[in-house]
Amino acid sequence: MKLVIAEKPMLARDIARAICGREVGEREKLPVSGNGWCVCALAGHVLELAEPSELRREWAWGKDFTEDMLPIYVPRWPKRPAAGKEGIVESVRALAGKCECIVNAGDPDDEGQLLVDELIDYIGYDGPVWRVLVNDNIVENIRRAFGSMRPNDEFRGLSEAAYARQMADMCLGVSESRLATMRLGRKLSVGRVQTPTLGLVVRRDAAVEGHAPETFWTVLAHVELDGTEYEIELAASDDAGERRRILDESEAARIAHGLEGREIAMDVSTARKRRQSPLPYTLTALQSEMSKRFGFTLQQTMDATQALRDNWKAISYNRSDCPYVPAEHHGAAPRVLARAMANLGERWDLDYGIVSRAFDDSRVGAHHGIIPQDSTVDASRLTETEKLVYRAIVGRYAMQFAPPVVYDESTAVCACPEGVLKHVAKRVVDPGYTAVFGAGAADEAPLGPLERPGAVTGHIKGALVEKRETRPPKRYTEGTLVADMASVAKYVSNPDLRDALKRKDEGKEGEHGGIGTVATRAKILEGLIGRGLLARKGKTIVSTPLGRQFYAAVPGDISGPDLTARWWLMQQDVAEGRAGTDAVQSDVAAVIRAHIADGAYRGATMPGAGPEVGRCPVCGGALLYRGKVVSCETNRSRRNEEGEWESLGGCGFKVFAVFCGKQLTANQMAKLLAGKRVRVSGLTWKGEAGKTAELAFDPPSRKITFAPRAGAKVGKGRKRPRAGLI
């Protein structure tokens, strides 16, 4: 038999339908055999790099680990089965022992190549291996792909490049994180994607908070053309014709006065324009849209799509970075959308004769856009989040069968010594898909005399001066952050590295020089929030004091998105045989050695992580809950060369949050510091555990004490509690 190893179960069943010569159900047990083929499936990566402590005992993270053990560098880093996936590994091993050849049916990208190749190597298979490139679930396309299989060795460079990145990520993540943790005195994490992501938010917050509003004035001219009046803003220009802001109110007033009563001629150009319906969703676009419309987190949207796919077979592959769809899907769309609309109780008026730009085989990558499947879904059993996400996916696919928005646009321009008067007017001719799906068609303004091209004369009836201020950039939401992660190249100043980031994503229509992948960005964000480096504040994502100070301490050569670009260029050398697989990791190890020698992180101070539980009575700063102590955010300390902690300043206010053997929670400490009594159980008093008592905070001593009885005072010199223990 010939053994086909697919990347995931859904793809395995699609392949089995195409080549095994029999019906294969959506929930058919794998492997599936027939016609001399046996098709099995993995579940993404079934192997992972071994932990350092599994390779050398002294690399175990703890008090005995020292800086001289860094960097942790392991050539050809060994792998082991991922937790919970041991059974898949052994199943494939058994099947491989009976087959005449193996066909690698991983996704047609470097990661898909690696996750099958690494398993073939791990089980020690040494027979012939072929590669098939399958990127959709159309039976005829799958059969065509199996008719043009190529030797797997032709693609080995891709998996070696992906393996090189894996090892470099592990070397950087483990080694740099341990170095930062040891030198800064608290557990911290550094990573190729997470650290630049933190940097995006830190820099955005700094731009918002450091913004100094600049006042400027605009001139609004009231222009009458053939009896129709328009308010047109003057785009002021300098002597060279470059646009400028008017910073002097008196100058703006002089310009406005000079415009009043002036006869003008405006040059009018017209065009009929069309706005096509938006393409099917990628995961990034879907997460951004759900964040904007409903305030969903990236993880909530990811989880909803996973449930729709795994539990209901309601949508196609959910972690796609491509918005285009194979042309063969067009023929099945009437059936698929009829089922999906019935699931939602909708009846949209669609025209299946329309072939939208979404159906383009030449632009389909390893995956296609997220679209509904021909499956019955009981919408009443979906969670509210799943229902909204499903409706969005179905609606976006249905839009491909609605006409474009058609509108007439007229642009009138008049150049004058003070600048340019420009007015744009639109008139909707056909609302197209917006009439079906309820979105706004276009911002309309009356055309009037601007309906026909040519010169239109008129005069300026009057002009007003309006005071304005520059605005800071908006803080990130989860939706805008994930969008920037997918197009982070625009923030890279080095043109060569910026171009490298963009080349990395060539062929990925939904990516434009990004960091991370559509599958990992939600996890990256949740990790940064969980470690106290970022926080959710309403609908926005902000950096915490810890996040800002930690990012400032991270060496610049690993803190930005250009690190991904540098690695990608080295990975290309690996893929094309110009460098060995350990080349990227060797470069990372050299960087870490330089950080150790250069004293990276020394001298930096970290505020404690944890929630705010009050305001400092000494300086008014935030009181932060740090587990066993509540401390003012201004307090700074560092670990010196001898490993001892020394104070670097701050108001010094702190309160221990452990009382009678019980660590109090952040909520309890917040109430106590606000002057409230708190009933606490689990106290140990005079050797007896399990006691309960009311506690209070004593400001003079800065200590938690037993709450006094009515009329009694808590103060210095009291030897025993006045309130009874229970």
N, C-alpha and C positions, 0 to 999 in steps of 0.2 A: 504494500500500500504506500501511497504518497501522503505524508503528514503535512497538513497546512496549519501553521500557528498564527492565529489572528490576534490582534491587539486587545480586542474586547468582544464579549459575547454577541452583541447585536451584529457586529460585522461578521463574526463566524457563521451565524445563521444565514445571513445574506449570501455569503460565499457558498454555504452548503446547498442553498436553494438553486444556485447557478450551476454547480458542478456535480452534485451527488445524485442527481436523477430522481429525486423524490420530494414529496411535500415536507416542508419543515415549518413547524409552528413557531410562534413568537416566543414561547416558553419551553421549546424542546430542549431536552437535556443534552448537554455536550459531553463528549465529542459526538459528531454526526458522521456516519460512514455511508459510502455508496459509490458505485462506478470506479472503484479502486482508490478512492480518496478517503481520508479521515481528517475532519476539520475540528480542531480544538481551539480554545480561547484562553488568553491570559486575562488579567484584570489590571491593565496598566503595568507599571513596573512590579514584577514579583520578586526582584532582587534589590538589595540596597547595599551601600558601602558599609563595611563593618565599623563598629564604634572603636575609637582608639584603644580603649581598655580591653577590648577583645583581642587586640593585636599584641599589645605589650602591657603587662600588669602595671608598670610604673606610670603609664599614661592615664590611669584612672584619675578623674577629677576630684580633688580633695585637698586637705591641708598639706599633704606630702608632695604635691605637685609644685614644681619650681620653674622659674623663667628659663633656666638653662636647658629645659626639656623642649623649648620651643625653637623653631616651628615644628608642628607634628606633620611630617612629610613622609608619605608612603608610596614609593614607585609601584605602579600597577596595583593600586589599592584593592585589596580583596573584597569580595562581596559575599553576602549570605542571604537566605530567603527572608523576605519581609514578614513581619509578624502577621499571622493569619493566612499567609499565602503559601505555606509549606506544602499543603496538599496539591496545589496547582503544579508546583515544581516537580513533585514526585509523579504526578499523573503524566506530565509531559515526558519525564525521563522514561517511564514505562512504555509509552507509545513510541518514543524514538528508538527503543530497542527492537521494535518490530517493523520499522518502516524501511523503504528502499531509498527514500530521500526526504528532505524537509523543505517546505516552501515558507519563506519568511513573508508573512502578510501583515506586518506592522504598518502603521500609517506611513505614507510616502514623505517622511521628513526625517531629520537626523535622530530625533527622539524615538520615533517609531522603529527606525532601523536598530537602534541600540537595545531597546527593551526585549527584542527577540534574539538578537545576536548574543547578548550577555547570557541569556538562558541556554542557548546552544553551547556556548563555551563552558558554562557552569556544569552542565550535565555530561560534558566530555564527548559529545557527539562528533564523530570525525568523517561522516559520510557526505555525499553531495548535498549542497544547499542551493536553492533557487530563490529568486526575489520576484514577487509580484507586486505591482503598484496599483492599489485599489483605492479610489477616493470617493465613491458613492455606492448606493445600494441598488442601482439598476442592474437587473440580471444580465442583460446583453452586454453592458459595459464590463461587468465582472468577467464574463466568459471571454470577452475580447482581451482583457488584461491577462488572463491565464494562457491565452494563445500567444502572448509575447513576453513570457518570463525570461529573465536574464540571470546569469550566474551571480550568486549573492556576493562573491568576492569583489565584484565591480562596485559595490556600495559600502564595503567595509570601512572606507575612509570616513564616511558620515558617522558611523557608530563610534569610531575611534575619536573623532572630534567631540562628540557628545560625552563620551567617557572622560575626555580631557577636561571638559567643563565641570563634570561631576566631581572629579578629584580636586580641581582648583577650588570649587565652592566649599568642599569639606575642609580643605587645608586652611582657607581663609576663615571660614566660619568658626572652626574649632580654635585655631591658633590665635587669631586676632581677638576673638571674644575672651579667651582666657587671659591674654595680655592686658586687655582693657579692664577686666574684672579684678585682676591682681593689683594693678596700679591705681585703680580708682576706688577700690574697697567695696564694691557692690556688684552683684551679678548683672552683667551687661552683655549685649549680643551685637555682633557686627556681621554684615552680610552684603554680598554683591548687589542685591536688589533692595533689601530692607533699608540699608543705610542711605542710599540716594533717595528712596521714597520719603524717609524721614526728612532729608534735606529739602525736598520740594515743599513740605509743609512749614518747616522752620523758616525758609527764605520767604515764603508767602506771608507768614505771620509778621515777619520783620518788616516787610514792605507795607503791610496794612498799618502796623503800629507806628512805624517810622515815617508815615506819610505826612508831609507838611502841606496842607492845602494851599494852592496858589490861586489867588484871585485874578480873574480876567473879565473882560467885558466883550459882549457880542453886540453886533448891530443888526437889528431886524427891520428889513425894509418892507413896507406895505406897497406892493406893486399892483397897479391896475392895468390889465390887458384886455382890450375890447369889452369893457364893462364888467369883467370878472376880477376880483381882488385876491391876491395871493400874499401870504407872509413868507418872505424869503430871507434866510440868514446870509449875511455877507461873509464870505471866506476871505479874510484879510490877507494881504500878501506884502512882502517887502519889495525893495527896489529890484531884486533879482527875480521876482515873480514867485518866490517860495512862500508857502502858507505860514502864517504866524498868528500868535495870540496877541490881542490888544491888552496890554498890562496897565494902561493909564486911562482912567475914566474920562478925563478931560479930552484925551485924544479920540476916544470913542464918541464922545458928544460932538466933537468937531466933524468927524466923519459922517455921523448921522445928520447933522445940520446941512452938510454939503450935499447929501444925497436927496434931501427933500425937494420935491418939485422938478427933479431932473427927468428929461425925456430920455427913454432908453429903447433899444431894439434888442430883442432876445432871439437867439438862434434856436429853433426847435427841431429836434430829431425824434422820430417815433420808431417803435419796433413792437412787433407782436412776439411775446415770449411764452415759453412753456416751462412749467415746473413739474418734473416727473415725480411719481410717488417714491418715497424713501425705500431703500433696498431692505431685504430681510435682515433680521438682526444678527450680529455677532454677539458673543457673550458680553464683551466690553460695552457695546452699544446698548444692549438690553439692560445691563446693570446701571449704566448712566441714566437711561430713560426712567427706570423704575425708581431710582434715587430721586430724580427730579420730580416725578409725578406723585409718588406715594411715600417718599422718605424711606424706602427700603434700604437696608445695608447691602453691601456687595454680597455678603455671605447669605443673607436671606434670599436674594435673587438666585444665587448659585444653588442653594438647597432646594428652592422651588423647582428649578429646571431639572435638577437631578431626580426629584420625586416624580415629576411629570414623565421623565424618560424611563426610569427604572420601574416605577409602580404601575404606570398606565400605558407605556409605549406611545405616549401622546405626541411627542415631538422627536425630531431628529437629534443627532449628536449635539449636545448642549454646550460643549466647550470649544466652539468653533471661532476662528479668527478671520473667517472669510464670509462676506455677505452675498456672494453669487451662488447660483444653483445650476446644476447640469440641465441642459436643454430638454432631456428626456422627461424631466419632472413636469414639464408643461402639459403633456398629454394626460397625466394622472391628476392634475390639479382640480378639475371639476368634481371628481369623486372624493378626493381628499378634503377639499374645502366644504363640500356638501355635508360630509360626516362631521367635520370640525364645527361648522355653524350649527348643526343639529345638537351637538354636545353643549353648545353655549346658548341655545335658544335664539339664535340670530338668523336673519334672512337678508343678507346684503345683496344688492342688485349688482352683479358682476358680469363682465364681458370677457369670456374665456377666449375670444378671438384675439385679444391684446397679447402681444409677446413683449414683455417689458425687458429693460436692459439687464434685469437680474438673471435671465436665462442665458448665460454666456459660458460655454465650456472652457474657453481659453483663459478665463479668469478664476476658475475654481481651483482651490489649492488642495491641501490634504483633507480638508473638510469643506462642506458647503454651508450656506446660511441656515440658521435655525428656523425650521418650518414645521407645521403640524404633520402628523402621520395619519394614515387611514385606520384609526382606532376609535372604538367606542369608549367614551369617557363619561362617567356619571359625575357631572359637575357638582352635584350636591354633596359629594364625598370629598371634594377638594377643600383644602384650607383656603381661607380668604386670600392669602398671599399667592398660593398656587393658581387660584382662579384668575386673579388679576394678571399674573405673568402669562398664563395660557391664553387669555383673551388678547393680550398685547401681541403675542407671537402669531396667533391666528389672524388678527387684524392686519398686521404688517404684511403677511403673505397675501392676504386677500387684496390688499391695495395694489398688488402687481396686476390685477385684472380690472382696474378702474382707470379712466382716462386721466391725462395730466391736467393740471390747472393751466388755463389759457388766459392771458391778460395782455392788454395793451399798455405800453409804458412810453411816456413822453418825457423828454429831458429838455429843459429850456435853460440856456446859458447866456449870460451877458458879462463880458469882461469890462471892467472900469478901472480907473487909476488906483482906486482904493483896494481892489481885489476882484473877486468873482461872485456874481449872484447866480446861484444854480438852484433850480427847482425840478423835482421829479414827481410826476403824477401817474397814477395807475388806475386802470379800469378793468375789472374782471369780466372776461367774455364767457368763460365756461369754468365753473368752480371745480370740475373734474372730480378727483378722488375725495376732495374735502367735502363735497356735497353728500357723499356716501358715508364718510367716517367722521364728520362733524368737526374737522379741524378748520381753522381759519384759512380762507383762500389766499388773500393778499391784503396788505394795507392799501386801502383805496383813497385817492384824492381826486377831486374833479379835474377832468381834462379841459373842458371849456375851449378857449381859443388855442390850447396846446394840442388839439386833436390832430392837426395837420402839420407836416414838416414845413420848414421855411422860416422866414423872419416875421416876428410879431412885434409891433411897436406899442409902446405904452408909456406910462410915467409913474414916478414914485410919489405917492400921495403923502407919505410921511415915513419916519424912521424912529425906532425906539432903541434905547440902550438897555441891555439886560446884564445884570451882574451874575457871574457864575464862579464856581470853584472847581479845581481839579479834584477828582475822586480817587481814593486808593483802590487797588485791585480787590476783588471780592475774595473772602476766605474760601478755602476749599470745602466743597461738599464731597461725599463719597463718590458721587457721579462725576464731578469735574476732576477729582483726583485720579480716578481710574482712567479717565480720558487722557490726562497728561502723562500717566505712566505708559500709555500706549503710543505716545508721540513725544517722548522726552528729548529726542534729538534736538528739538528747537531750542533747548536750554544749554546745549553744548557749544562753547565758544570756539574750540579748535575745529576748523573746517574739515580737516582730514578725518577726525574722529566722528564728527557729526555725519559726514558722508558714510563712514563705515557703519554707524548705527542704522542708517537708512537702508544701506545695502543688505544688512542682516535680515531685514524684513521684506526684501523684494519678493514679490509673488504672494505676499500676505496682504490682501486688499484692506483688511481692517486694522492693520498695524502700520505705523509710520515712524519707525526708529524708536522702539519702546524698550522697557526693562520689564523683566518678569514675563509671564505668559498669561493668557486668559484664564488658565486653570489655577494659577497660583496667586494672583493679585489679591483676591479676597483674603486668603490665608495670611499673606504678608501684612495687610492692614490690620487684621485681627491680632496678629502677633505683636505689632507695634503698640496697639492699644492695651493688650494684655500685660505688656512689660512696663506700662506707665509712661511711654515716650510720646504717645499721641493720646488724644481724648476726644470723645464726642461732646459737642456743645451745641445743643439744639440740633439743627440740621447740618451743622458744620463740623469739620475735623480740624482740631487745633493742636499745636505742639504744647507739651507740658514744660515746666521749668527744667525737669530732668532731661527731657528730650532735647531742649535747646542747648543746654550746657554739655550734654554728651556729644551732640553733633559737632559742637565747636571744638571738642577735644579730639575727634577722629582725624587722623592724618588726611590731608587733602588728596593724596594720590589714590585713596580708596573710598572717598566719600561721595563721589559724583557718578553720574551715569556714564561718563567716558570710560570707566573701568570695564563695563560690559563691551564697549567698542574695542578696547585694546585686547580683551580676551578673545573677541570674535575674530579679529585679524589673525591672532595666533592659532585659533581653532581652524581657520582656513588653511594655514600651513600644515596642520596635522592632517586634515581631510585630504589634502593633495599630496601627502607624502614628503613634504619639505621639512617636517619636524616630527620628533617622536611624540608619543601620546603623553609623556610626562612633562612636555615643554611648558605648558601653561602652569601646572602646579609648581614646577621649578622656579618660574618667574615669581609666583606668589610667595614662595618660601623666601626668596631673596628680598622681597619687599618687607616681609615680616621681620627678617633679621635686621634690616635697616631701621625699622621702627624700634626694635629692642635697643639697638646701639645708640639711636638718636634721642632716646628718652621720651618716646611718644607717651602721651597721657600723663606724664609726671607734671605736677604743679597744677593740674586741673582739679576742680572741685565739683562734686555732684550734690545737688539737693536731694533730699529723700524723696522716694516715690510714695504714692499713696494719696488718698483723697484728702481734701481740705476739711477740717473739722471745726474751724473757728478762726477768729482773728487774734493776733498776738496782742496781749495787754501792754507790752513794752513798746513795740514799734508800729503796730497796726498791720504787720505783714500776715500772710496766710499761715495758719497752723496746720502742718501736714502730719497725717497719721502714718507712722513708720513702723508699725507692728508693736514692738515693745516700748516705744517712746513716741510722744507727740512733740514735734519740734518746730520752731519758727523757720520759715523758708529762707530767712537771711543767714542762718547759721551755715558756716562752711568749715570743712575739715579735710585733711588729706593724710594718707599713709606715707610716712617718711622712709628713708633708706633702711632704717632698722625695723620697719614693719609696724611701728607704733603710730597711733593717730594723734595728730596735733591740730589745734583750732586755728582757723585762718580768719576768724572774724564772725560778725553777726551779733544780734542782740543777746544771744545766749539763753533765751527762754526755752525751756523744755519741761515736760511732765512725763514721768514714767507711767506706762499704761498697763503695768502688771501689779496686781494687788492681791495679797493672800494667795499667791500661787496661780491666780487666774489672769490670763491676758484678756483685757477688755477690748471690745470691738470698736471700730471707727464710729459707729452710730452711738454706742454708749459713751465714748469719750466726747463726742460732739455735744450730747445732752449735759454731761457733767460740766464741761467747760462753759456752757451757757447758763450755769447756776442751778440746774435741775438735779433732783435726786433720782437715782437709778437703782432699781431693784436687781441685784445680780446673784445668780446661783453658782454653785461649783467652787465656792471659796474653801480654803483650808485654814482653819483657825485652831491654834494650840494642838496641832497634830490630828485634828478631826477634819476629814474631807466632806464635801457635799453640803457645806453650809450656805445659807442664803441670807443676804443683808441688804439694806439700803445704803448706797454710797453717795458721797458728795465730794466736790472739789474745794480745797482750802487755798484761796489765792495767796495769802501771806507766805505759806510754806511751799507752795507750788506742788502740793501732793494730793493724791486721792486718799480720802479717809472714810471711816464709817460716818454715816449721817448722824448728827446729834438728835436727841429728843427735843421736842418743842420747848423753846425757851433756853436751851443749852447752847453753848458756843463751842465751835471747833477751833482749837488753837494750840499753840506751842505749849508743851508741858503736860498735856492730857495723857494719862497712862492707859486708859482703857475706853472702849467705845461706850457711848451712852445709849445707843440704839441696840435693841436685842437682836442677837443672831437666831436664825430659825434652823 
